[in-house]
Structures are given as structure tokens and as C-alpha cells.
């Protein structure tokens, strides 16, 4: 299977128009809309050098956290040099149009989806000292007993982590205050230090705190238990079938990116995702490699828009 994937990528690269074969002609900037150490940052750095080697040009990683990921995606959306891209996620692409009254870009019109890199479940986690709960049912009962004094962290406004918790709150019927951060590392640290009681996020940033017995994992938001989290029940198993989410990541460019460049970037990214060192690095972080065509990625985004748009409207989350 891996040999066929690499062969297909090589054949596609060889068949691309001359313009794509000569691209890139200078260093490629890859904007990460979250901080250092976040899942997106890890993906970009794991793939950046390998992509640069294939392109014969360095890939420069630039972290631009802020505005729930929109700050970084806006840079890619407005880029005109043909060499600036971003790694994005659900929040600033699929969710933001339902959350914000005004956005600096239109995800559907101003961004070109290139390839989905990975996906992963969100995990419900609590501070191990402040929160006595060891199951979702116990957490909900504890939260209801706090009289609205519960708070939770997320990696940013409008992120999958934020909306998954809001959906659980709506389904379970308790109150909690949202504390957004720029990326998963500080949001995870907030729970470990007791600044926040709970969080939903992907597992990598939480695991060091789990090993230090500062954070306890309760459940996963995926439909089935992930291979690397087999001991954790799903929220569906815990009685909350409607609370299901996957956080995905992928590369985007401006809408003006030539189709041939999108195809080349896509083919090279798919090849890099099959590199044993890259696979090992991403797998170690609990990231499920996806890959596929640009059309596959667009379909996944459209499906997220159709699923989460009504959910966001129903639970009434609005951001300025």
C-alpha cells in the first residue's frame, strides 16, 4: 500500500505542468496559527524539513497565534507571493463563520484546501486534585453541584475543543465559564495547575501532566476508542451519544493558488506523510495520519460545516 502511494505521488509530480515543476522558486513560509509545542506546530515541524528537501527550498515555520486561529489563516488567505501557506484546523475554517459576526476572510472563498494532514479525538480531562471525578457521570454530577463556579480551558475561541465542551454542557445541563488560550500547551498547563477545572483537547499536550498525576483523563470524543487511547471510554459509552467530535489539521493556501501548485503540494505532502520518521513522530503524539486529495479535504470541511453549523446555532455560542 505504501509503495503504491509513493508511486502515485511520483507519477503525479512528473505529470504536473512546468509551472508547478519549477515551484517553489524561493523559501516557503508555513504559518502556524497556534503557539510552539501545539499539535499544529508539531505537525508543521515534523513535515517542514521533509517538504523542503523535496522542494529544494527551505520551509520557514512562523507561529502566529491569536483570534482563535484566524490571525494565522488570514495571513495565508491574503498572501500574494505564491509561497505563503498555513496549517489550519476546524475552528478558523469550518466553525468561525457561525461564531463571529465579522471575519477578516471568507474561508469558502479566500482559502484553498490542499491536504488534510491528521485528525484526532478530543479528550475530556480534569484537574486531578480539585476534581474528584473518575468518570463522565461523576464529573457532570460534580459540575452541577458547584453552582456555576466550574471553569474550563480551551486552545482558543471557536476551536473544536471549545465547542465540544459547550456541546457537553448543553447536553448534560451544567454551567461553566470558558477560559480560552492561544494553543493547547498553555490550556493544558492551566488544568494541571488548577487554574482551570477541566478541558477538552487532543491528548498530546495533556500526557505529560497525566504522567505527573496532575491531570486525569475521563473520556474521548470520537465515535470509537482510538488505538492509542483504548482504556478511555467514549462519550457515547458514557451516555452522551450526541457529543462527538474530531479535531483535524491540514494545509491551506490563498484561493489564488494555481491548481498545479495545489496538486504538487498535495502530492509531496502525501509522500512526506508516508515517511517512516514523520509517521513515527506524529504517531507518538497520538495523531492519526489522513492524507488524501485536495477534493477529499474539501469534502471533509463541507461535512464539518453542515454538521456543526446547526449545533453552534442551537447551543448559541457567539464570539466578537
N, C-alpha and C positions, 0 to 999 in steps of 0.2 A: 504493500500500500504506500509506504513512504517513498519507495523508488518510483512508483507511478506518479506520485505528487510532484516530486522533484523533476521528473522528465517532462511532465505537463508544463511546469513553470519555465523550464528551459526552452521548450518549443514555443511557448507564448512569447517569451522575451525575444527570441530570434525572429519572430514574425511581426514584431512591432514596427511602426513607421520610423523612419530615420530620426525624426524629431524626438521621439521617445528614447531611441537608442543613444542619442547624444546627451540626453538629460540624465543627471544634473550636470550643469556646467560650472557650478560653484558650490560651496558648502550649503548643506540643507539644515534649516532651523526647524527643530521639533519642539513646539511649545507644550509644556505640561501644565494644565490648569489647576494643579494641586501642589503641595509642598514636597520637599525632599523626603524620601522614605515612604511615601504613599504608594499604593498599588500601581497607580498610573506611572509614577516616577520609576518604579522598579521595572515595569514593562518597557518603558522608553529606553532605559539604560541597558537592559538586557539585550534589546534588539538594535539599538543605535549603532554600535560599532560594527555589528554584522552587516547591517544595511549599508553603512559607509564603505565597508570593504567591497561589497558588490557594486556600489556606485562609483567607486574611485574618488569619492569626495567625503570629507568629514561630516558627521551628523552632530550638530550643536544642540544640546539639550538646554532649554530655558524654562525655568519654573516661574509661572505667573499665576499664583493662587489668588482667589478673590471672587466675590459676586456669585458664589455657588458654581464656579467653573466657567461662568460666562466671560470673565475677563480674558482668559486664555483662548477660548474658542473664538472670541471676537477678533483677536489678532489674526487668526488663520482666515476667518471669513473676509477680512478686509485686505489681506495680503495681495500685493500685485507683482511681486518679484518672481513668482513661479517656483520658489524654493522655500516657502514657509508653510508649515503644516502644524497640526496639533493632534494630540491624543485626547479623545473625548470620552464621555460616559453618558448614561441615561439622562442625568439631571439637566445639563445645559442644552441638550439636543431634543429629547422626547418629552420631558416634563415641563420645562420652563415656559413654553407658550401658554400653558394652562395656569401657571402660577403667578406670572408677572404681568402687570398691566402694560409695561413697555419693556422691550428688549433692544439691545444695541444691534442685533442682527436677526434675520429670519432663518431658523435652522433649515427649513424646507427649501428656501430659495437661495441662500447665501453660502451653504456648505455642500461640499461634495464628499459623500461617504466613500471611503476607499477600501477598508477591510476591518472586520471585527477581529480583534486580537484574542481576547479572553472573555470568559464570563465566570461568575462565581456567586454563590448564595450569600445573602446577608445572614449574620448570626446575632441572636439576641444575647446580650451579655450584661452582667450586673456587677457592681462593686461587691467583692466577697465579704467585706467587713460590715458594711452598712445594711446590705440587703440579705435577709436570711433565706430567701427563696432558692430552691434547688430544682424547681420545675416551673413551667409557664403558669400553671394553675396557681401555684404558691406566689409567684410574682404578681399576678393580677390581683389576688386576694390582698397581698401586702400593699400594693399600689392604691387600691380602693380604700384601705384603712388609713392612708396618710393624709386624707383630707385635702388633696390638691397640691401637696408640698413636694411631689416627686418631680425630678427633672431628668432630662436625658440629653446626651451629646450626639452630634452627627458630624459628618465630614463636610457639611455645608448645606445651606438652604436649598431646597428643591432636589436634593440628592435622593437616590434610591433608598439610602439609609434613613433619611428624614421621613420620607413618605411611607416606608414600611412601618415605622413606629407609629406614625399618625393613623395608619390603617388599623394597626393592632389596638390603639387607644379607642378608635371609633367602634371596633368590633367588640372589645372587651368592656367598654364603658367606664374607664377611669380617666382622671385628669393628670396632665404632666406638662411641664414647661420645657420648651426646646432651647438648647444652647448650641448654636452652630459654630463649627471651627473650620479653618482652611486646611482640610485634609484629614485622613484617618489617624496618623500618629498622635497629634495633639488631642483629638477626640477620644482616642483610646486611653491616653495618659490621664485625661480628666476623670474617667471612670476609675482607673487604677488608684488615683489619689483621693477619690471621694468627692471631687468637685461636682461630678455627675453621678446619679444613681445607676443609670443604665444606658445602653446604646444599642443600635443596630448598625452593623458594618460588616465588611468582609473580614475573614479571620486573621490574615497575616499580621496586622498591627496589634491585634489583641493577644496573640500567642505568647509573647514574652511576659506579659502581665499575668497570663494564666499560669505559666510556669513558676512565677514568683508568688502565686496564691493571692494575688491582689484582685483578680477578675475571675468570675465564674461564667461559663457558657451554659445557656439553657436550651436553645433550640436553633434550628436553621430554617430559613425562609424558602428553601427550594421544595419542589414537589416530591423529590426523593432525597434520601440521605446521600450527600456527596461521599465519594470514595475516601476522601481524607478526613471526613467528619462522621464516620459510621456510628460512633457512640452517641451522637446527638439526635434526639427526635426532631421531626419536622413540626412546624406549627400546625399543620393539618392533623398530624398524630396527636397533637396537644389540644385539639378541639377548636382550632381556628383555621378552617379549610380555606377561607377567603383571603387569608394573609399569606400570599405567595409572591415572591419577587426574586429576580436575578439582577445583579449588577453586571453590566457589560462595559467593555472598553474597546476603542478602535480608533483608527487613523482617519482624519478629515483634512481636506484642503478647501480652498475657496471654490465657489461654484464655477469660476473661470478656468479651473484646471483642465487642460486638454484630456480627452478620453484616453489618448495613447499613454499619457503620463500616469493617469489613474490605473490603467492596465499594468504598466510596468511596475509601479509602486506596489500594486496588489500582488503581482506575481513574485516579486522579490520578498515581500513581507511573508507570503505563504511559505516560501522556501526557507526563510530565516526561522519561522515558527517550527519547522521540522528539524532544525539544527539541534543535535543532542544536548549541547551546553545550554542553549536557550530553553529547551524543554525542561531540562533539569532545574534551571533557575526559577522558572515560572511554576513548575510543579511543587517545588519546595515552599512556595508562598501560597499554595492552595489555589492556584489559578488554573482554570480549565481552558486549554487552548482550543480556539474555534477555527479561525481562518475562513476560507471560502471566497466567493466572488464579491465584487462591489454590489452587484444586484442582490445577493444574499443578505448583505449588511443592510441595504436599504429596506428590504422586506422586513427584517427584524426590527428596525426602527419604526416602520409604519405600524407593525403589530403592537409595539410598546405604546405608541401614540393612541391607538384605538382602544387598548386595554386600560391604560392609566388615565386618559383624559376624563372619562366619566367618573373614575374613582376619586380623582383630585377634586372634581366639581362637587361630588357627593359629600366628601368629608370637609369641604370648604376651606382648604388651605390657600391663602393668598399672601403674596410677598410683594414688598415695594421695591 
